[in-house]
């Protein structure tokens, strides 16, 4: 049995396309937030009770976070533990430092922490139009925010997600037969182009570029200040082996993400100075 969830909510066309695509591989059970809960990370609900609503057979909504959905599905709603968790198809990319904030990734991460193989699937909201060779090595260019990427709107229809659904089907079929190493999830980003233009799977690393800190200050009608936060993506390493570069080439980026955050390279050096 495959558990499907997301952070865009039960009404998202991406989750419908994913459910349709995976139905031929195994029985599918859907538990998703009752509304959009994007960029909420690993948040869990501890200060009020959760409520679930059965939409139809094997489909439930939860008034909580993506991680809540995974916990509630496995602890109570599902008749048996899933063999695989697939989170998505997310509206928009989860590349580079996005993995730290994404509710889509958080649901998959929670699955791994529970010992269940998990995949996060996202449909990228832009199209790449530059090659590695055309990028300047100048510092200011390297720290730019990829503004020369072409925005590619994702329609709110299941049809817009069908190519991504077919790619997810291929990968999930492979995972069901081959498995995923313990302690890792697969972060999958799919180009927003017709299926015939999507290239091969590319095993990538997470781009190290983060986001700038940005706070837009405004005032309400009473003069009280409030803020919108955000930031521009800044790429610090423009490498051929990164997830962002793969998407620029219309390839499907597959990045293994470990849930063990221990910095093993620095264990010995830390032991040396902390006890000296």
C-alpha positions as a Markdown table, in Angstrom:
| # | Residue | x | y | z |
|---|---|---|---|---|
| 1 | Unk | 0.0 | 0.0 | 0.0 |
| 2 | Unk | 1.3 | 3.5 | -1.0 |
| 3 | Unk | 0.5 | 6.5 | 1.3 |
| 4 | Unk | 0.2 | 9.8 | -0.7 |
| 5 | Unk | 0.3 | 13.2 | 1.0 |
| 6 | Unk | 1.3 | 16.7 | 0.2 |
| 7 | Unk | 1.5 | 20.3 | 1.5 |
| 8 | Unk | -0.7 | 21.9 | -1.1 |
| 9 | Unk | -3.8 | 20.4 | 0.3 |
| 10 | Unk | -6.4 | 17.8 | -0.6 |
| 11 | Unk | -7.8 | 19.9 | -3.4 |
| 12 | Unk | -4.5 | 20.3 | -5.2 |
| 13 | Unk | -4.6 | 18.9 | -8.8 |
| 14 | Unk | -1.0 | 17.6 | -8.2 |
| 15 | Unk | -2.2 | 15.0 | -5.6 |
| 16 | Unk | -5.0 | 13.9 | -7.8 |
| 17 | Unk | -2.6 | 13.4 | -10.7 |
| 18 | Unk | -0.2 | 11.4 | -8.5 |
| 19 | Unk | -3.0 | 9.2 | -7.1 |
| 20 | Unk | -4.2 | 8.4 | -10.6 |
| 21 | Unk | -0.6 | 7.7 | -11.9 |
| 22 | Unk | 0.3 | 5.3 | -9.0 |
| 23 | Unk | -3.0 | 3.4 | -8.9 |
| 24 | Unk | -1.8 | 0.7 | -11.2 |
| 25 | Unk | 1.3 | 0.0 | -9.1 |
| 26 | Unk | -0.4 | -0.7 | -5.7 |
| 27 | Unk | -3.4 | 0.2 | -3.6 |
| 28 | Unk | -3.2 | 3.9 | -2.8 |
| 29 | Unk | -4.2 | 5.6 | 0.5 |
| 30 | Unk | -4.4 | 9.5 | 0.6 |
| 31 | Unk | -4.1 | 11.6 | 3.7 |
| 32 | Unk | -3.5 | 15.3 | 3.1 |
| 33 | Unk | -4.0 | 18.7 | 4.8 |
| 34 | Unk | -7.5 | 20.2 | 4.4 |
| 35 | Unk | -5.8 | 23.4 | 3.0 |
| 36 | Unk | -2.5 | 24.6 | 1.7 |
| 37 | Unk | 0.3 | 24.2 | 4.3 |
| 38 | Unk | 3.3 | 25.1 | 2.1 |
| 39 | Unk | 6.7 | 26.1 | 3.6 |
| 40 | Unk | 5.8 | 24.8 | 7.0 |
| 41 | Unk | 8.7 | 22.3 | 7.3 |
| 42 | Unk | 8.6 | 19.7 | 10.1 |
| 43 | Unk | 5.9 | 21.5 | 12.1 |
| 44 | Unk | 3.6 | 19.3 | 14.2 |
| 45 | Unk | 0.4 | 20.1 | 16.0 |
| 46 | Unk | 0.7 | 19.8 | 19.8 |
| 47 | Unk | -1.5 | 22.5 | 21.2 |
| 48 | Unk | -5.0 | 21.5 | 19.9 |
| 49 | Unk | -6.5 | 18.2 | 18.8 |
| 50 | Unk | -6.4 | 17.1 | 15.2 |
| 51 | Unk | -9.6 | 16.3 | 13.2 |
| 52 | Unk | -9.8 | 14.1 | 10.2 |
| 53 | Unk | -12.6 | 13.9 | 7.6 |
| 54 | Unk | -13.1 | 11.0 | 5.3 |
| 55 | Unk | -13.7 | 12.3 | 1.8 |
| 56 | Unk | -14.2 | 8.9 | 0.1 |
| 57 | Unk | -12.8 | 5.4 | 0.3 |
| 58 | Unk | -9.1 | 5.6 | 1.3 |
| 59 | Unk | -9.1 | 9.4 | 1.1 |
| 60 | Unk | -8.9 | 11.6 | 4.2 |
| 61 | Unk | -8.2 | 15.2 | 5.1 |
| 62 | Unk | -6.6 | 16.4 | 8.3 |
| 63 | Unk | -6.7 | 20.0 | 9.7 |
| 64 | Unk | -3.0 | 19.9 | 10.4 |
| 65 | Unk | 0.5 | 19.8 | 8.8 |
| 66 | Unk | 2.0 | 17.4 | 6.3 |
| 67 | Unk | 3.9 | 15.7 | 9.2 |
| 68 | Unk | 0.6 | 15.4 | 11.1 |
| 69 | Unk | -0.9 | 13.7 | 8.1 |
| 70 | Unk | 1.8 | 11.1 | 8.0 |
| 71 | Unk | 1.6 | 10.4 | 11.7 |
| 72 | Unk | -2.2 | 10.2 | 11.8 |
| 73 | Unk | -2.3 | 8.0 | 8.7 |
| 74 | Unk | 0.1 | 5.4 | 10.1 |
| 75 | Unk | -1.0 | 5.6 | 13.7 |
| 76 | Unk | -4.8 | 5.4 | 13.1 |
| 77 | Unk | -6.3 | 5.9 | 9.6 |
| 78 | Unk | -4.6 | 3.2 | 7.5 |
| 79 | Unk | -5.5 | -0.4 | 7.8 |
| 80 | Unk | -1.8 | -1.4 | 7.5 |
| 81 | Unk | 1.5 | 0.4 | 7.4 |
| 82 | Unk | 2.5 | 1.6 | 3.9 |
| 83 | Unk | 5.3 | 0.1 | 2.0 |
| 84 | Unk | 6.1 | 3.6 | 0.5 |
| 85 | Unk | 5.2 | 7.2 | 1.1 |
| 86 | Unk | 5.1 | 9.6 | -1.8 |
| 87 | Unk | 4.6 | 13.3 | -1.1 |
| 88 | Unk | 3.4 | 15.6 | -3.9 |
| 89 | Unk | 3.1 | 16.4 | -6.7 |
| 90 | Unk | 4.1 | 19.8 | -5.3 |
| 91 | Unk | 3.3 | 23.0 | -7.2 |
| 92 | Unk | 6.7 | 24.5 | -7.6 |
| 93 | Unk | 10.3 | 23.4 | -7.1 |
| 94 | Unk | 12.0 | 22.1 | -4.0 |
| 95 | Unk | 15.7 | 22.7 | -4.9 |
| 96 | Unk | 18.7 | 23.6 | -3.0 |
| 97 | Unk | 17.9 | 25.1 | 0.4 |
| 98 | Unk | 14.2 | 24.7 | -0.2 |
| 99 | Unk | 14.5 | 21.2 | 1.4 |
| 100 | Unk | 14.8 | 22.8 | 4.8 |
| 101 | Unk | 11.5 | 24.6 | 4.6 |
| 102 | Unk | 9.3 | 22.5 | 2.4 |
| 103 | Unk | 6.3 | 20.7 | 3.8 |
| 104 | Unk | 6.5 | 18.3 | 0.9 |
| 105 | Unk | 10.0 | 17.2 | 1.9 |
| 106 | Unk | 9.0 | 17.2 | 5.6 |
| 107 | Unk | 6.3 | 14.6 | 5.0 |
| 108 | Unk | 8.8 | 12.4 | 3.2 |
| 109 | Unk | 11.4 | 13.0 | 6.0 |
| 110 | Unk | 8.9 | 11.9 | 8.6 |
| 111 | Unk | 8.3 | 8.7 | 6.7 |
| 112 | Unk | 12.0 | 7.9 | 6.7 |
| 113 | Unk | 12.2 | 8.7 | 10.5 |
| 114 | Unk | 9.4 | 6.0 | 10.9 |
| 115 | Unk | 11.4 | 3.6 | 8.8 |
| 116 | Unk | 9.3 | 3.8 | 5.7 |
| 117 | Unk | 10.9 | 4.5 | 2.2 |
| 118 | Unk | 9.8 | 7.9 | 1.1 |
| 119 | Unk | 9.8 | 10.1 | -2.0 |
| 120 | Unk | 9.1 | 13.8 | -2.4 |
| 121 | Unk | 7.9 | 14.9 | -5.9 |
| 122 | Unk | 7.8 | 18.5 | -7.2 |
| 123 | Unk | 6.9 | 20.2 | -10.5 |
| 124 | Unk | 9.3 | 23.1 | -11.2 |
| 125 | Unk | 7.7 | 26.5 | -11.7 |
| 126 | Unk | 10.3 | 27.7 | -14.2 |
| 127 | Unk | 12.2 | 26.6 | -17.3 |
| 128 | Unk | 16.0 | 26.9 | -17.7 |
| 129 | Unk | 17.4 | 28.8 | -20.6 |
| 130 | Unk | 21.1 | 29.0 | -20.0 |
| 131 | Unk | 23.9 | 26.6 | -20.0 |
| 132 | Unk | 26.8 | 26.2 | -17.6 |
| 133 | Unk | 29.2 | 27.6 | -20.1 |
| 134 | Unk | 27.3 | 30.9 | -20.4 |
| 135 | Unk | 27.5 | 31.7 | -16.7 |
| 136 | Unk | 30.2 | 34.2 | -15.7 |
| 137 | Unk | 32.5 | 33.3 | -12.8 |
| 138 | Unk | 32.4 | 36.9 | -11.6 |
| 139 | Unk | 31.4 | 37.0 | -7.9 |
| 140 | Unk | 28.3 | 39.1 | -8.4 |
| 141 | Unk | 27.1 | 36.8 | -11.2 |
| 142 | Unk | 27.7 | 33.8 | -9.0 |
| 143 | Unk | 25.6 | 35.3 | -6.2 |
| 144 | Unk | 22.7 | 36.3 | -8.6 |
| 145 | Unk | 19.3 | 34.9 | -8.1 |
| 146 | Unk | 18.8 | 33.1 | -11.4 |
| 147 | Unk | 16.7 | 35.9 | -12.8 |
| 148 | Unk | 17.3 | 34.8 | -16.3 |
| 149 | Unk | 15.3 | 31.7 | -15.7 |
| 150 | Unk | 11.9 | 31.7 | -17.5 |
| 151 | Unk | 8.8 | 31.6 | -15.3 |
| 152 | Unk | 6.5 | 28.8 | -16.3 |
| 153 | Unk | 3.1 | 29.0 | -14.8 |
| 154 | Unk | 1.6 | 25.7 | -13.6 |
| 155 | Unk | -2.1 | 25.4 | -14.4 |
| 156 | Unk | -4.3 | 24.3 | -11.6 |
| 157 | Unk | -5.6 | 21.2 | -13.6 |
| 158 | Unk | -4.7 | 17.5 | -13.2 |
| 159 | Unk | -3.7 | 17.6 | -16.9 |
| 160 | Unk | -0.9 | 20.0 | -16.2 |
| 161 | Unk | 0.5 | 17.4 | -13.8 |
| 162 | Unk | 0.1 | 14.4 | -16.0 |
| 163 | Unk | 3.7 | 14.4 | -17.4 |
| 164 | Unk | 5.0 | 14.7 | -13.8 |
| 165 | Unk | 2.7 | 11.9 | -12.8 |
| 166 | Unk | 4.1 | 9.6 | -15.5 |
| 167 | Unk | 7.6 | 10.4 | -14.4 |
| 168 | Unk | 6.6 | 9.6 | -10.8 |
| 169 | Unk | 5.1 | 6.3 | -11.9 |
| 170 | Unk | 8.4 | 5.3 | -13.5 |
| 171 | Unk | 10.5 | 6.2 | -10.5 |
| 172 | Unk | 8.1 | 4.7 | -7.9 |
| 173 | Unk | 8.0 | 1.4 | -9.9 |
| 174 | Unk | 11.7 | 1.3 | -9.7 |
| 175 | Unk | 11.8 | 2.1 | -6.0 |
| 176 | Unk | 9.2 | -0.6 | -5.3 |
| 177 | Unk | 11.5 | -3.2 | -6.9 |
| 178 | Unk | 14.9 | -1.8 | -5.8 |
| 179 | Unk | 14.2 | 0.0 | -2.5 |
| 180 | Unk | 15.8 | 3.1 | -1.0 |
| 181 | Unk | 18.8 | 3.0 | 1.4 |
| 182 | Unk | 17.7 | 3.3 | 5.0 |
| 183 | Unk | 17.9 | 6.8 | 6.4 |
| 184 | Unk | 17.5 | 8.5 | 3.0 |
| 185 | Unk | 14.6 | 9.9 | 1.0 |
| 186 | Unk | 14.5 | 10.9 | -2.7 |
| 187 | Unk | 13.9 | 14.5 | -3.6 |
| 188 | Unk | 12.5 | 14.5 | -7.1 |
| 189 | Unk | 12.1 | 17.6 | -9.2 |
| 190 | Unk | 10.5 | 17.4 | -12.7 |
| 191 | Unk | 10.8 | 20.0 | -15.5 |
| 192 | Unk | 7.7 | 21.9 | -16.4 |
| 193 | Unk | 7.8 | 21.0 | -20.1 |
| 194 | Unk | 5.9 | 18.5 | -22.3 |
| 195 | Unk | 6.7 | 14.9 | -21.6 |
| 196 | Unk | 8.5 | 14.6 | -24.9 |
| 197 | Unk | 11.0 | 17.3 | -23.9 |
| 198 | Unk | 11.8 | 15.8 | -20.4 |
| 199 | Unk | 15.2 | 14.3 | -20.4 |
| 200 | Unk | 16.7 | 11.4 | -18.4 |
| 201 | Unk | 16.9 | 11.0 | -14.6 |
| 202 | Unk | 19.9 | 12.8 | -13.2 |
| 203 | Unk | 21.2 | 11.9 | -9.8 |
| 204 | Unk | 22.2 | 15.2 | -8.3 |
| 205 | Unk | 23.4 | 16.9 | -5.1 |
| 206 | Unk | 21.6 | 19.8 | -3.4 |
| 207 | Unk | 22.7 | 23.1 | -4.7 |
| 208 | Unk | 24.4 | 25.1 | -1.9 |
| 209 | Unk | 22.9 | 28.4 | -2.8 |
| 210 | Unk | 20.4 | 29.7 | -0.2 |
| 211 | Unk | 18.1 | 32.7 | -0.1 |
| 212 | Unk | 18.9 | 36.3 | 0.9 |
| 213 | Unk | 17.2 | 37.7 | 4.0 |
| 214 | Unk | 14.4 | 40.1 | 3.0 |
| 215 | Unk | 11.8 | 41.9 | 5.0 |
| 216 | Unk | 9.3 | 44.3 | 3.4 |
| 217 | Unk | 8.0 | 46.7 | 6.1 |
| 218 | Unk | 4.6 | 48.3 | 5.7 |
| 219 | Unk | 2.0 | 49.9 | 8.0 |
| 220 | Unk | -1.6 | 49.1 | 8.6 |
| 221 | Unk | -4.4 | 51.7 | 8.8 |
| 222 | Unk | -3.4 | 52.5 | 12.4 |
| 223 | Unk | 0.3 | 53.0 | 11.6 |
| 224 | Unk | 1.3 | 49.8 | 13.2 |
| 225 | Unk | 4.2 | 48.2 | 11.2 |
| 226 | Unk | 4.0 | 44.7 | 9.7 |
| 227 | Unk | 6.3 | 42.7 | 7.5 |
| 228 | Unk | 6.4 | 40.4 | 4.5 |
| 229 | Unk | 9.4 | 38.2 | 4.6 |
| 230 | Unk | 10.9 | 36.3 | 1.7 |
| 231 | Unk | 14.2 | 36.5 | -0.2 |
| 232 | Unk | 15.8 | 35.9 | -3.6 |
| 233 | Unk | 17.5 | 32.6 | -4.5 |
| 234 | Unk | 21.3 | 33.1 | -4.6 |
| 235 | Unk | 23.3 | 30.2 | -6.1 |
| 236 | Unk | 26.7 | 29.9 | -4.6 |
| 237 | Unk | 28.0 | 27.0 | -6.6 |
| 238 | Unk | 26.8 | 26.6 | -10.2 |
| 239 | Unk | 27.9 | 23.0 | -10.6 |
| 240 | Unk | 27.1 | 20.4 | -13.3 |
| 241 | Unk | 26.1 | 17.9 | -10.6 |
| 242 | Unk | 23.5 | 20.1 | -8.8 |
| 243 | Unk | 19.7 | 19.7 | -8.8 |
| 244 | Unk | 19.3 | 23.2 | -10.2 |
| 245 | Unk | 21.6 | 22.6 | -13.2 |
| 246 | Unk | 19.8 | 19.3 | -14.0 |
| 247 | Unk | 16.5 | 21.2 | -14.2 |
| 248 | Unk | 18.1 | 23.8 | -16.5 |
| 249 | Unk | 18.8 | 21.0 | -18.9 |
| 250 | Unk | 15.2 | 19.7 | -18.6 |
| 251 | Unk | 16.4 | 16.6 | -16.8 |
| 252 | Unk | 14.6 | 15.0 | -13.8 |
| 253 | Unk | 16.6 | 15.8 | -10.7 |
| 254 | Unk | 16.8 | 13.0 | -8.1 |
| 255 | Unk | 18.7 | 13.9 | -5.0 |
| 256 | Unk | 19.1 | 11.5 | -2.0 |
| 257 | Unk | 18.6 | 13.4 | 1.2 |
| 258 | Unk | 19.7 | 11.9 | 4.5 |
| 259 | Unk | 17.8 | 12.6 | 7.7 |
| 260 | Unk | 20.9 | 12.1 | 9.9 |
| 261 | Unk | 22.2 | 15.7 | 10.3 |
| 262 | Unk | 25.4 | 14.7 | 12.2 |
| 263 | Unk | 28.5 | 16.3 | 10.7 |
| 264 | Unk | 30.7 | 13.2 | 10.8 |
| 265 | Unk | 33.7 | 14.9 | 9.1 |
| 266 | Unk | 34.1 | 17.2 | 12.1 |
| 267 | Unk | 33.4 | 14.7 | 14.9 |
| 268 | Unk | 37.1 | 14.1 | 15.7 |
| 269 | Unk | 38.2 | 17.7 | 15.4 |
| 270 | Unk | 35.3 | 18.8 | 17.7 |
| 271 | Unk | 36.4 | 16.1 | 20.3 |
| 272 | Unk | 39.9 | 17.4 | 20.2 |
| 273 | Unk | 39.2 | 21.0 | 21.0 |
| 274 | Unk | 36.2 | 20.7 | 23.2 |
| 275 | Unk | 38.1 | 18.6 | 25.8 |
| 276 | Unk | 41.4 | 20.5 | 25.5 |
